[in-house]
Amino acid sequence: MVNDVKYSTVKIGDKASMTKTVTEYDVYTFAGLSGDFNPVHVNAEFAKNTIFKERIAHGVLSASFISAVIGTALPGANTIYLGQELAFKAPVKIGDTVTATVEVIEKIVSKNRLVLNTIATNQNGVVVIEGKATVMKKD
């Protein structure tokens, strides 16, 4: 169920997260949707000769889990993404379980905006993405 959090009830420090295991299907589907068929994502033989030694998921696929948290949990439905800074810290491999977490770090009441710390970690607690998002709620 999609949350519909009112900004008036949101507090600095509020957090929400979601967890998803990245599958081969996810990677191929994302490649098809985005048009990004970089062989490091879709060609096992090619990927063996990269620094990763195996296929990795698209960085933006993992970042989309952050968007999912923002649009469904915190702040929830009818939130508009205004900006996202991302730093990709480690690869996400097929079979990794990624937890995306957002935390409210600033409220800009006059503009009906929130600034969120955004982070994604794998099943071993390794940070794979760090960033900051600015969002606006359309009530």
Stockholm file with secondary structure:
# STOCKHOLM 1.0

chainA/1-139         MVNDVKYSTVKIGDKASMTKTVTEYDVYTFAGLSGDFNPVHVNAEFAKNTIFKERIAHGVLSASFISAVIGTALPGANTIYLGQELAFKAPVKIGDTVTATVEVIEKIVSKNRLVLNTIATNQNGVVVIEGKATVMKKD
#=GR chainA/1-139 SS CCCBCCGGGCCTTCEEEEEEECCHHHHHHHHHHHCCCCHHHHCHHHHTTSTTSSCBCCHHHHHHHHHHHHHHTSSBTTEEEEEEEEEECSCCBTTCEEEEEEEEEEEEGGGTEEEEEEEEECTTSCEEEEEEEEEEECC
#=GC SS_cons         CCCBCCGGGCCTTCEEEEEEECCHHHHHHHHHHHCCCCHHHHCHHHHTTSTTSSCBCCHHHHHHHHHHHHHHTSSBTTEEEEEEEEEECSCCBTTCEEEEEEEEEEEEGGGTEEEEEEEEECTTSCEEEEEEEEEEECC
//
